[in-house]
């Protein structure tokens, strides 16, 4: 699954493995072939998507800034 209007390098498909629901924002963890991706979304968006653990999901990235550091 992918969304054609978005650069495919910025998409990772996977499965929802954990959801931490908060009053205003919630955290969603998606297991992908590249590893686990965690996203913070509004709880109202989470409810609108009707996401639950085990659902297939797509993580899309849009970054205006990326920092890189060398690991020793």
mmCIF file of the N, C-alpha and C atoms, coordinates in Angstrom:
data_MODEL
# 
_entry.id   MODEL 
# 
loop_
_atom_site.group_PDB 
_atom_site.id 
_atom_site.type_symbol 
_atom_site.label_atom_id 
_atom_site.label_alt_id 
_atom_site.label_comp_id 
_atom_site.label_asym_id 
_atom_site.label_entity_id 
_atom_site.label_seq_id 
_atom_site.pdbx_PDB_ins_code 
_atom_site.Cartn_x 
_atom_site.Cartn_y 
_atom_site.Cartn_z 
_atom_site.occupancy 
_atom_site.B_iso_or_equiv 
_atom_site.pdbx_formal_charge 
_atom_site.auth_seq_id 
_atom_site.auth_comp_id 
_atom_site.auth_asym_id 
_atom_site.auth_atom_id 
_atom_site.pdbx_PDB_model_num 
ATOM 1   N N  . UNK A 1 1  ? 0.848   -1.170 0.000  1.00 0.00 ? 1  UNK A N  1 
ATOM 2   C CA . UNK A 1 1  ? 0.000   0.000  0.000  1.00 0.00 ? 1  UNK A CA 1 
ATOM 3   C C  . UNK A 1 1  ? 0.896   1.237  0.000  1.00 0.00 ? 1  UNK A C  1 
ATOM 4   N N  . UNK A 1 2  ? 0.537   2.225  -0.843 1.00 0.00 ? 2  UNK A N  1 
ATOM 5   C CA . UNK A 1 2  ? 1.237   3.501  -0.841 1.00 0.00 ? 2  UNK A CA 1 
ATOM 6   C C  . UNK A 1 2  ? 0.293   4.568  -1.374 1.00 0.00 ? 2  UNK A C  1 
ATOM 7   N N  . UNK A 1 3  ? 0.694   5.799  -1.213 1.00 0.00 ? 3  UNK A N  1 
ATOM 8   C CA . UNK A 1 3  ? -0.079  6.917  -1.729 1.00 0.00 ? 3  UNK A CA 1 
ATOM 9   C C  . UNK A 1 3  ? 0.759   7.540  -2.831 1.00 0.00 ? 3  UNK A C  1 
ATOM 10  N N  . UNK A 1 4  ? 0.292   7.472  -4.070 1.00 0.00 ? 4  UNK A N  1 
ATOM 11  C CA . UNK A 1 4  ? 1.078   7.866  -5.235 1.00 0.00 ? 4  UNK A CA 1 
ATOM 12  C C  . UNK A 1 4  ? 1.434   9.348  -5.261 1.00 0.00 ? 4  UNK A C  1 
ATOM 13  N N  . UNK A 1 5  ? 0.625   10.205 -4.674 1.00 0.00 ? 5  UNK A N  1 
ATOM 14  C CA . UNK A 1 5  ? 0.871   11.644 -4.725 1.00 0.00 ? 5  UNK A CA 1 
ATOM 15  C C  . UNK A 1 5  ? 2.003   12.078 -3.807 1.00 0.00 ? 5  UNK A C  1 
ATOM 16  N N  . UNK A 1 6  ? 2.521   11.168 -3.015 1.00 0.00 ? 6  UNK A N  1 
ATOM 17  C CA . UNK A 1 6  ? 3.594   11.470 -2.068 1.00 0.00 ? 6  UNK A CA 1 
ATOM 18  C C  . UNK A 1 6  ? 4.829   10.688 -2.498 1.00 0.00 ? 6  UNK A C  1 
ATOM 19  N N  . UNK A 1 7  ? 5.990   11.304 -2.418 1.00 0.00 ? 7  UNK A N  1 
ATOM 20  C CA . UNK A 1 7  ? 7.236   10.653 -2.778 1.00 0.00 ? 7  UNK A CA 1 
ATOM 21  C C  . UNK A 1 7  ? 7.357   9.319  -2.039 1.00 0.00 ? 7  UNK A C  1 
ATOM 22  N N  . UNK A 1 8  ? 7.553   8.234  -2.766 1.00 0.00 ? 8  UNK A N  1 
ATOM 23  C CA . UNK A 1 8  ? 7.568   6.898  -2.142 1.00 0.00 ? 8  UNK A CA 1 
ATOM 24  C C  . UNK A 1 8  ? 8.701   6.721  -1.144 1.00 0.00 ? 8  UNK A C  1 
ATOM 25  N N  . UNK A 1 9  ? 9.780   7.506  -1.242 1.00 0.00 ? 9  UNK A N  1 
ATOM 26  C CA . UNK A 1 9  ? 10.855  7.387  -0.273 1.00 0.00 ? 9  UNK A CA 1 
ATOM 27  C C  . UNK A 1 9  ? 10.415  7.829  1.111  1.00 0.00 ? 9  UNK A C  1 
ATOM 28  N N  . UNK A 1 10 ? 9.300   8.531  1.193  1.00 0.00 ? 10 UNK A N  1 
ATOM 29  C CA . UNK A 1 10 ? 8.821   9.059  2.464  1.00 0.00 ? 10 UNK A CA 1 
ATOM 30  C C  . UNK A 1 10 ? 7.674   8.231  3.042  1.00 0.00 ? 10 UNK A C  1 
ATOM 31  N N  . UNK A 1 11 ? 7.531   7.003  2.592  1.00 0.00 ? 11 UNK A N  1 
ATOM 32  C CA . UNK A 1 11 ? 6.439   6.151  3.046  1.00 0.00 ? 11 UNK A CA 1 
ATOM 33  C C  . UNK A 1 11 ? 6.964   4.801  3.533  1.00 0.00 ? 11 UNK A C  1 
ATOM 34  N N  . UNK A 1 12 ? 6.440   4.361  4.662  1.00 0.00 ? 12 UNK A N  1 
ATOM 35  C CA . UNK A 1 12 ? 6.783   3.050  5.191  1.00 0.00 ? 12 UNK A CA 1 
ATOM 36  C C  . UNK A 1 12 ? 5.487   2.354  5.596  1.00 0.00 ? 12 UNK A C  1 
ATOM 37  N N  . UNK A 1 13 ? 5.201   1.222  4.977  1.00 0.00 ? 13 UNK A N  1 
ATOM 38  C CA . UNK A 1 13 ? 3.996   0.482  5.359  1.00 0.00 ? 13 UNK A CA 1 
ATOM 39  C C  . UNK A 1 13 ? 4.351   -0.527 6.443  1.00 0.00 ? 13 UNK A C  1 
ATOM 40  N N  . UNK A 1 14 ? 3.375   -0.816 7.277  1.00 0.00 ? 14 UNK A N  1 
ATOM 41  C CA . UNK A 1 14 ? 3.596   -1.754 8.366  1.00 0.00 ? 14 UNK A CA 1 
ATOM 42  C C  . UNK A 1 14 ? 2.320   -2.062 9.103  1.00 0.00 ? 14 UNK A C  1 
ATOM 43  N N  . UNK A 1 15 ? 2.475   -2.446 10.368 1.00 0.00 ? 15 UNK A N  1 
ATOM 44  C CA . UNK A 1 15 ? 1.342   -2.847 11.197 1.00 0.00 ? 15 UNK A CA 1 
ATOM 45  C C  . UNK A 1 15 ? 1.415   -2.103 12.521 1.00 0.00 ? 15 UNK A C  1 
ATOM 46  N N  . UNK A 1 16 ? 0.266   -1.630 12.995 1.00 0.00 ? 16 UNK A N  1 
ATOM 47  C CA . UNK A 1 16 ? 0.194   -0.946 14.289 1.00 0.00 ? 16 UNK A CA 1 
ATOM 48  C C  . UNK A 1 16 ? 0.466   -1.981 15.383 1.00 0.00 ? 16 UNK A C  1 
ATOM 49  N N  . UNK A 1 17 ? 1.485   -1.694 16.219 1.00 0.00 ? 17 UNK A N  1 
ATOM 50  C CA . UNK A 1 17 ? 1.832   -2.641 17.292 1.00 0.00 ? 17 UNK A CA 1 
ATOM 51  C C  . UNK A 1 17 ? 1.518   -2.099 18.682 1.00 0.00 ? 17 UNK A C  1 
ATOM 52  N N  . UNK A 1 18 ? 1.315   -0.790 18.789 1.00 0.00 ? 18 UNK A N  1 
ATOM 53  C CA . UNK A 1 18 ? 1.003   -0.227 20.104 1.00 0.00 ? 18 UNK A CA 1 
ATOM 54  C C  . UNK A 1 18 ? 0.364   1.145  19.930 1.00 0.00 ? 18 UNK A C  1 
ATOM 55  N N  . UNK A 1 19 ? -0.574  1.456  20.808 1.00 0.00 ? 19 UNK A N  1 
ATOM 56  C CA . UNK A 1 19 ? -1.207  2.773  20.836 1.00 0.00 ? 19 UNK A CA 1 
ATOM 57  C C  . UNK A 1 19 ? -1.309  3.212  22.295 1.00 0.00 ? 19 UNK A C  1 
ATOM 58  N N  . UNK A 1 20 ? -0.762  4.377  22.575 1.00 0.00 ? 20 UNK A N  1 
ATOM 59  C CA . UNK A 1 20 ? -0.887  4.976  23.909 1.00 0.00 ? 20 UNK A CA 1 
ATOM 60  C C  . UNK A 1 20 ? -1.824  6.172  23.771 1.00 0.00 ? 20 UNK A C  1 
ATOM 61  N N  . UNK A 1 21 ? -3.031  6.036  24.290 1.00 0.00 ? 21 UNK A N  1 
ATOM 62  C CA . UNK A 1 21 ? -4.055  7.072  24.122 1.00 0.00 ? 21 UNK A CA 1 
ATOM 63  C C  . UNK A 1 21 ? -3.962  8.098  25.241 1.00 0.00 ? 21 UNK A C  1 
ATOM 64  N N  . UNK A 1 22 ? -3.895  9.359  24.860 1.00 0.00 ? 22 UNK A N  1 
ATOM 65  C CA . UNK A 1 22 ? -3.905  10.464 25.806 1.00 0.00 ? 22 UNK A CA 1 
ATOM 66  C C  . UNK A 1 22 ? -5.158  11.288 25.624 1.00 0.00 ? 22 UNK A C  1 
ATOM 67  N N  . UNK A 1 23 ? -5.364  12.238 26.503 1.00 0.00 ? 23 UNK A N  1 
ATOM 68  C CA . UNK A 1 23 ? -6.563  13.064 26.435 1.00 0.00 ? 23 UNK A CA 1 
ATOM 69  C C  . UNK A 1 23 ? -6.561  13.956 25.182 1.00 0.00 ? 23 UNK A C  1 
ATOM 70  N N  . UNK A 1 24 ? -5.403  14.528 24.845 1.00 0.00 ? 24 UNK A N  1 
ATOM 71  C CA . UNK A 1 24 ? -5.302  15.442 23.708 1.00 0.00 ? 24 UNK A CA 1 
ATOM 72  C C  . UNK A 1 24 ? -4.503  14.828 22.562 1.00 0.00 ? 24 UNK A C  1 
ATOM 73  N N  . UNK A 1 25 ? -3.358  14.221 22.877 1.00 0.00 ? 25 UNK A N  1 
ATOM 74  C CA . UNK A 1 25 ? -2.535  13.572 21.856 1.00 0.00 ? 25 UNK A CA 1 
ATOM 75  C C  . UNK A 1 25 ? -2.302  12.115 22.225 1.00 0.00 ? 25 UNK A C  1 
ATOM 76  N N  . UNK A 1 26 ? -2.023  11.314 21.195 1.00 0.00 ? 26 UNK A N  1 
ATOM 77  C CA . UNK A 1 26 ? -1.777  9.884  21.383 1.00 0.00 ? 26 UNK A CA 1 
ATOM 78  C C  . UNK A 1 26 ? -0.536  9.487  20.603 1.00 0.00 ? 26 UNK A C  1 
ATOM 79  N N  . UNK A 1 27 ? 0.095   8.384  21.020 1.00 0.00 ? 27 UNK A N  1 
ATOM 80  C CA . UNK A 1 27 ? 1.275   7.870  20.330 1.00 0.00 ? 27 UNK A CA 1 
ATOM 81  C C  . UNK A 1 27 ? 0.918   6.559  19.639 1.00 0.00 ? 27 UNK A C  1 
ATOM 82  N N  . UNK A 1 28 ? 1.301   6.451  18.380 1.00 0.00 ? 28 UNK A N  1 
ATOM 83  C CA . UNK A 1 28 ? 1.054   5.252  17.586 1.00 0.00 ? 28 UNK A CA 1 
ATOM 84  C C  . UNK A 1 28 ? 2.404   4.674  17.176 1.00 0.00 ? 28 UNK A C  1 
ATOM 85  N N  . UNK A 1 29 ? 2.593   3.374  17.397 1.00 0.00 ? 29 UNK A N  1 
ATOM 86  C CA . UNK A 1 29 ? 3.815   2.701  16.966 1.00 0.00 ? 29 UNK A CA 1 
ATOM 87  C C  . UNK A 1 29 ? 3.473   1.748  15.828 1.00 0.00 ? 29 UNK A C  1 
ATOM 88  N N  . UNK A 1 30 ? 4.245   1.877  14.734 1.00 0.00 ? 30 UNK A N  1 
ATOM 89  C CA . UNK A 1 30 ? 4.029   1.056  13.546 1.00 0.00 ? 30 UNK A CA 1 
ATOM 90  C C  . UNK A 1 30 ? 5.301   0.257  13.290 1.00 0.00 ? 30 UNK A C  1 
ATOM 91  N N  . UNK A 1 31 ? 5.164   -1.067 13.210 1.00 0.00 ? 31 UNK A N  1 
ATOM 92  C CA . UNK A 1 31 ? 6.311   -1.917 12.894 1.00 0.00 ? 31 UNK A CA 1 
ATOM 93  C C  . UNK A 1 31 ? 6.423   -2.016 11.382 1.00 0.00 ? 31 UNK A C  1 
ATOM 94  N N  . UNK A 1 32 ? 7.587   -1.633 10.854 1.00 0.00 ? 32 UNK A N  1 
ATOM 95  C CA . UNK A 1 32 ? 7.845   -1.658 9.413  1.00 0.00 ? 32 UNK A CA 1 
ATOM 96  C C  . UNK A 1 32 ? 9.090   -2.509 9.152  1.00 0.00 ? 32 UNK A C  1 
ATOM 97  N N  . UNK A 1 33 ? 9.361   -2.849 7.911  1.00 0.00 ? 33 UNK A N  1 
ATOM 98  C CA . UNK A 1 33 ? 10.601  -3.569 7.601  1.00 0.00 ? 33 UNK A CA 1 
ATOM 99  C C  . UNK A 1 33 ? 11.852  -2.772 7.996  1.00 0.00 ? 33 UNK A C  1 
ATOM 100 N N  . UNK A 1 34 ? 11.734  -1.442 8.067  1.00 0.00 ? 34 UNK A N  1 
ATOM 101 C CA . UNK A 1 34 ? 12.865  -0.591 8.454  1.00 0.00 ? 34 UNK A CA 1 
ATOM 102 C C  . UNK A 1 34 ? 13.001  -0.452 9.965  1.00 0.00 ? 34 UNK A C  1 
ATOM 103 N N  . UNK A 1 35 ? 12.035  -0.937 10.728 1.00 0.00 ? 35 UNK A N  1 
ATOM 104 C CA . UNK A 1 35 ? 12.034  -0.809 12.181 1.00 0.00 ? 35 UNK A CA 1 
ATOM 105 C C  . UNK A 1 35 ? 10.730  -0.222 12.671 1.00 0.00 ? 35 UNK A C  1 
ATOM 106 N N  . UNK A 1 36 ? 10.664  0.043  13.958 1.00 0.00 ? 36 UNK A N  1 
ATOM 107 C CA . UNK A 1 36 ? 9.448   0.597  14.554 1.00 0.00 ? 36 UNK A CA 1 
ATOM 108 C C  . UNK A 1 36 ? 9.463   2.115  14.400 1.00 0.00 ? 36 UNK A C  1 
ATOM 109 N N  . UNK A 1 37 ? 8.364   2.652  13.903 1.00 0.00 ? 37 UNK A N  1 
ATOM 110 C CA . UNK A 1 37 ? 8.203   4.091  13.736 1.00 0.00 ? 37 UNK A CA 1 
ATOM 111 C C  . UNK A 1 37 ? 7.130   4.549  14.712 1.00 0.00 ? 37 UNK A C  1 
ATOM 112 N N  . UNK A 1 38 ? 7.434   5.597  15.450 1.00 0.00 ? 38 UNK A N  1 
ATOM 113 C CA . UNK A 1 38 ? 6.513   6.134  16.448 1.00 0.00 ? 38 UNK A CA 1 
ATOM 114 C C  . UNK A 1 38 ? 6.052   7.512  16.000 1.00 0.00 ? 38 UNK A C  1 
ATOM 115 N N  . UNK A 1 39 ? 4.764   7.767  16.119 1.00 0.00 ? 39 UNK A N  1 
ATOM 116 C CA . UNK A 1 39 ? 4.213   9.064  15.726 1.00 0.00 ? 39 UNK A CA 1 
ATOM 117 C C  . UNK A 1 39 ? 3.267   9.573  16.806 1.00 0.00 ? 39 UNK A C  1 
ATOM 118 N N  . UNK A 1 40 ? 3.293   10.872 17.016 1.00 0.00 ? 40 UNK A N  1 
ATOM 119 C CA . UNK A 1 40 ? 2.352   11.516 17.928 1.00 0.00 ? 40 UNK A CA 1 
ATOM 120 C C  . UNK A 1 40 ? 1.286   12.191 17.069 1.00 0.00 ? 40 UNK A C  1 
ATOM 121 N N  . UNK A 1 41 ? 0.036   11.840 17.313 1.00 0.00 ? 41 UNK A N  1 
ATOM 122 C CA . UNK A 1 41 ? -1.103  12.391 16.572 1.00 0.00 ? 41 UNK A CA 1 
ATOM 123 C C  . UNK A 1 41 ? -2.138  12.885 17.565 1.00 0.00 ? 41 UNK A C  1 
ATOM 124 N N  . UNK A 1 42 ? -3.015  13.749 17.105 1.00 0.00 ? 42 UNK A N  1 
ATOM 125 C CA . UNK A 1 42 ? -4.095  14.170 18.003 1.00 0.00 ? 42 UNK A CA 1 
ATOM 126 C C  . UNK A 1 42 ? -5.006  12.972 18.254 1.00 0.00 ? 42 UNK A C  1 
ATOM 127 N N  . UNK A 1 43 ? -5.568  12.913 19.421 1.00 0.00 ? 43 UNK A N  1 
ATOM 128 C CA . UNK A 1 43 ? -6.468  11.810 19.756 1.00 0.00 ? 43 UNK A CA 1 
ATOM 129 C C  . UNK A 1 43 ? -7.710  11.848 18.880 1.00 0.00 ? 43 UNK A C  1 
ATOM 130 N N  . UNK A 1 44 ? -8.162  13.038 18.511 1.00 0.00 ? 44 UNK A N  1 
ATOM 131 C CA . UNK A 1 44 ? -9.329  13.115 17.619 1.00 0.00 ? 44 UNK A CA 1 
ATOM 132 C C  . UNK A 1 44 ? -8.991  12.525 16.248 1.00 0.00 ? 44 UNK A C  1 
ATOM 133 N N  . UNK A 1 45 ? -7.772  12.737 15.740 1.00 0.00 ? 45 UNK A N  1 
ATOM 134 C CA . UNK A 1 45 ? -7.365  12.119 14.476 1.00 0.00 ? 45 UNK A CA 1 
ATOM 135 C C  . UNK A 1 45 ? -7.279  10.609 14.614 1.00 0.00 ? 45 UNK A C  1 
ATOM 136 N N  . UNK A 1 46 ? -6.750  10.135 15.727 1.00 0.00 ? 46 UNK A N  1 
ATOM 137 C CA . UNK A 1 46 ? -6.685  8.699  15.977 1.00 0.00 ? 46 UNK A CA 1 
ATOM 138 C C  . UNK A 1 46 ? -8.089  8.092  15.946 1.00 0.00 ? 46 UNK A C  1 
ATOM 139 N N  . UNK A 1 47 ? -9.032  8.764  16.582 1.00 0.00 ? 47 UNK A N  1 
ATOM 140 C CA . UNK A 1 47 ? -10.423 8.278  16.588 1.00 0.00 ? 47 UNK A CA 1 
ATOM 141 C C  . UNK A 1 47 ? -11.033 8.309  15.192 1.00 0.00 ? 47 UNK A C  1 
ATOM 142 N N  . UNK A 1 48 ? -10.746 9.367  14.421 1.00 0.00 ? 48 UNK A N  1 
ATOM 143 C CA . UNK A 1 48 ? -11.280 9.465  13.057 1.00 0.00 ? 48 UNK A CA 1 
ATOM 144 C C  . UNK A 1 48 ? -10.728 8.364  12.159 1.00 0.00 ? 48 UNK A C  1 
ATOM 145 N N  . UNK A 1 49 ? -9.453  8.005  12.345 1.00 0.00 ? 49 UNK A N  1 
ATOM 146 C CA . UNK A 1 49 ? -8.842  6.933  11.555 1.00 0.00 ? 49 UNK A CA 1 
ATOM 147 C C  . UNK A 1 49 ? -9.310  5.546  11.992 1.00 0.00 ? 49 UNK A C  1 
ATOM 148 N N  . UNK A 1 50 ? -9.858  5.459  13.209 1.00 0.00 ? 50 UNK A N  1 
ATOM 149 C CA . UNK A 1 50 ? -10.304 4.183  13.780 1.00 0.00 ? 50 UNK A CA 1 
ATOM 150 C C  . UNK A 1 50 ? -9.170  3.158  13.813 1.00 0.00 ? 50 UNK A C  1 
ATOM 151 N N  . UNK A 1 51 ? -7.948  3.640  14.106 1.00 0.00 ? 51 UNK A N  1 
ATOM 152 C CA . UNK A 1 51 ? -6.800  2.744  14.191 1.00 0.00 ? 51 UNK A CA 1 
ATOM 153 C C  . UNK A 1 51 ? -6.868  1.894  15.443 1.00 0.00 ? 51 UNK A C  1 
ATOM 154 N N  . UNK A 1 52 ? -6.449  0.637  15.310 1.00 0.00 ? 52 UNK A N  1 
ATOM 155 C CA . UNK A 1 52 ? -6.322  -0.241 16.465 1.00 0.00 ? 52 UNK A CA 1 
ATOM 156 C C  . UNK A 1 52 ? -5.119  -1.144 16.252 1.00 0.00 ? 52 UNK A C  1 
ATOM 157 N N  . UNK A 1 53 ? -4.607  -1.701 17.319 1.00 0.00 ? 53 UNK A N  1 
ATOM 158 C CA . UNK A 1 53 ? -3.453  -2.594 17.245 1.00 0.00 ? 53 UNK A CA 1 
ATOM 159 C C  . UNK A 1 53 ? -3.763  -3.734 16.285 1.00 0.00 ? 53 UNK A C  1 
ATOM 160 N N  . UNK A 1 54 ? -2.821  -4.013 15.407 1.00 0.00 ? 54 UNK A N  1 
ATOM 161 C CA . UNK A 1 54 ? -2.988  -5.070 14.410 1.00 0.00 ? 54 UNK A CA 1 
ATOM 162 C C  . UNK A 1 54 ? -3.390  -4.553 13.044 1.00 0.00 ? 54 UNK A C  1 
ATOM 163 N N  . UNK A 1 55 ? -3.861  -3.308 12.956 1.00 0.00 ? 55 UNK A N  1 
ATOM 164 C CA . UNK A 1 55 ? -4.266  -2.733 11.671 1.00 0.00 ? 55 UNK A CA 1 
ATOM 165 C C  . UNK A 1 55 ? -3.054  -2.462 10.791 1.00 0.00 ? 55 UNK A C  1 
ATOM 166 N N  . UNK A 1 56 ? -3.195  -2.667 9.474  1.00 0.00 ? 56 UNK A N  1 
ATOM 167 C CA . UNK A 1 56 ? -2.148  -2.208 8.573  1.00 0.00 ? 56 UNK A CA 1 
ATOM 168 C C  . UNK A 1 56 ? -2.171  -0.685 8.546  1.00 0.00 ? 56 UNK A C  1 
ATOM 169 N N  . UNK A 1 57 ? -0.984  -0.077 8.424  1.00 0.00 ? 57 UNK A N  1 
ATOM 170 C CA . UNK A 1 57 ? -0.920  1.386  8.441  1.00 0.00 ? 57 UNK A CA 1 
ATOM 171 C C  . UNK A 1 57 ? 0.246   1.852  7.582  1.00 0.00 ? 57 UNK A C  1 
ATOM 172 N N  . UNK A 1 58 ? 0.210   3.112  7.227  1.00 0.00 ? 58 UNK A N  1 
ATOM 173 C CA . UNK A 1 58 ? 1.247   3.723  6.415  1.00 0.00 ? 58 UNK A CA 1 
ATOM 174 C C  . UNK A 1 58 ? 1.798   4.926  7.163  1.00 0.00 ? 58 UNK A C  1 
ATOM 175 N N  . UNK A 1 59 ? 3.114   4.935  7.393  1.00 0.00 ? 59 UNK A N  1 
ATOM 176 C CA . UNK A 1 59 ? 3.763   6.081  8.030  1.00 0.00 ? 59 UNK A CA 1 
ATOM 177 C C  . UNK A 1 59 ? 4.323   6.960  6.914  1.00 0.00 ? 59 UNK A C  1 
ATOM 178 N N  . UNK A 1 60 ? 3.916   8.217  6.895  1.00 0.00 ? 60 UNK A N  1 
ATOM 179 C CA . UNK A 1 60 ? 4.370   9.172  5.885  1.00 0.00 ? 60 UNK A CA 1 
ATOM 180 C C  . UNK A 1 60 ? 5.188   10.245 6.571  1.00 0.00 ? 60 UNK A C  1 
ATOM 181 N N  . UNK A 1 61 ? 6.280   10.658 5.940  1.00 0.00 ? 61 UNK A N  1 
ATOM 182 C CA . UNK A 1 61 ? 7.173   11.643 6.536  1.00 0.00 ? 61 UNK A CA 1 
ATOM 183 C C  . UNK A 1 61 ? 7.206   12.915 5.711  1.00 0.00 ? 61 UNK A C  1 
ATOM 184 N N  . UNK A 1 62 ? 7.216   14.027 6.419  1.00 0.00 ? 62 UNK A N  1 
ATOM 185 C CA . UNK A 1 62 ? 7.448   15.324 5.803  1.00 0.00 ? 62 UNK A CA 1 
ATOM 186 C C  . UNK A 1 62 ? 8.300   16.101 6.805  1.00 0.00 ? 62 UNK A C  1 
ATOM 187 N N  . UNK A 1 63 ? 9.526   16.386 6.425  1.00 0.00 ? 63 UNK A N  1 
ATOM 188 C CA . UNK A 1 63 ? 10.434  17.053 7.355  1.00 0.00 ? 63 UNK A CA 1 
ATOM 189 C C  . UNK A 1 63 ? 10.951  18.349 6.750  1.00 0.00 ? 63 UNK A C  1 
ATOM 190 N N  . UNK A 1 64 ? 10.981  19.376 7.556  1.00 0.00 ? 64 UNK A N  1 
ATOM 191 C CA . UNK A 1 64 ? 11.575  20.631 7.117  1.00 0.00 ? 64 UNK A CA 1 
ATOM 192 C C  . UNK A 1 64 ? 13.004  20.748 7.608  1.00 0.00 ? 64 UNK A C  1 
ATOM 193 N N  . UNK A 1 65 ? 13.366  19.903 8.576  1.00 0.00 ? 65 UNK A N  1 
ATOM 194 C CA . UNK A 1 65 ? 14.722  19.923 9.113  1.00 0.00 ? 65 UNK A CA 1 
ATOM 195 C C  . UNK A 1 65 ? 15.077  18.538 9.628  1.00 0.00 ? 65 UNK A C  1 
ATOM 196 N N  . UNK A 1 66 ? 16.269  18.097 9.295  1.00 0.00 ? 66 UNK A N  1 
ATOM 197 C CA . UNK A 1 66 ? 16.766  16.824 9.788  1.00 0.00 ? 66 UNK A CA 1 
ATOM 198 C C  . UNK A 1 66 ? 18.159  17.066 10.349 1.00 0.00 ? 66 UNK A C  1 
ATOM 199 N N  . UNK A 1 67 ? 18.415  16.603 11.559 1.00 0.00 ? 67 UNK A N  1 
ATOM 200 C CA . UNK A 1 67 ? 19.733  16.741 12.173 1.00 0.00 ? 67 UNK A CA 1 
ATOM 201 C C  . UNK A 1 67 ? 20.460  15.408 12.079 1.00 0.00 ? 67 UNK A C  1 
ATOM 202 N N  . UNK A 1 68 ? 21.763  15.471 11.851 1.00 0.00 ? 68 UNK A N  1 
ATOM 203 C CA . UNK A 1 68 ? 22.580  14.267 11.749 1.00 0.00 ? 68 UNK A CA 1 
ATOM 204 C C  . UNK A 1 68 ? 23.771  14.425 12.681 1.00 0.00 ? 68 UNK A C  1 
ATOM 205 N N  . UNK A 1 69 ? 24.087  13.381 13.422 1.00 0.00 ? 69 UNK A N  1 
ATOM 206 C CA . UNK A 1 69 ? 25.247  13.387 14.323 1.00 0.00 ? 69 UNK A CA 1 
ATOM 207 C C  . UNK A 1 69 ? 26.028  12.100 14.104 1.00 0.00 ? 69 UNK A C  1 
ATOM 208 N N  . UNK A 1 70 ? 27.342  12.184 14.229 1.00 0.00 ? 70 UNK A N  1 
ATOM 209 C CA . UNK A 1 70 ? 28.198  11.009 14.106 1.00 0.00 ? 70 UNK A CA 1 
ATOM 210 C C  . UNK A 1 70 ? 28.209  10.246 15.420 1.00 0.00 ? 70 UNK A C  1 
ATOM 211 N N  . UNK A 1 71 ? 28.035  8.941  15.339 1.00 0.00 ? 71 UNK A N  1 
ATOM 212 C CA . UNK A 1 71 ? 28.104  8.088  16.522 1.00 0.00 ? 71 UNK A CA 1 
ATOM 213 C C  . UNK A 1 71 ? 29.497  7.501  16.623 1.00 0.00 ? 71 UNK A C  1 
ATOM 214 N N  . UNK A 1 72 ? 30.045  7.470  17.810 1.00 0.00 ? 72 UNK A N  1 
ATOM 215 C CA . UNK A 1 72 ? 31.376  6.888  18.008 1.00 0.00 ? 72 UNK A CA 1 
ATOM 216 C C  . UNK A 1 72 ? 31.286  5.427  18.332 1.00 0.00 ? 72 UNK A C  1 
# 
